[in-house]
Amino acid sequence: MTKSNFEGMSRQELLAYVRSHPQDIEAFHKYMDMLRDAPGRVKIPVEQIETELAKRLQES
């Protein structure tokens, strides 16, 4: 499979490929890029995540 073939795959198709070919690092990186660039993705600063995690751990 070449990079150009990854470009033509849907996210679901590429996920299935990555699951069946875990050694294919290029495919994994392409899938991560697709997730990062997905519309509607919410970007949260690391500091905010750490603060929220600490807060929730104290609540439990």
Secondary structure, 3 states (H helix, E strand, C coil): CCHHHHHCCCHHHHHHHHHHCCCCHHHHHHHHHHHHCCCCCCCCCHHHHHHHHHHHHHHC
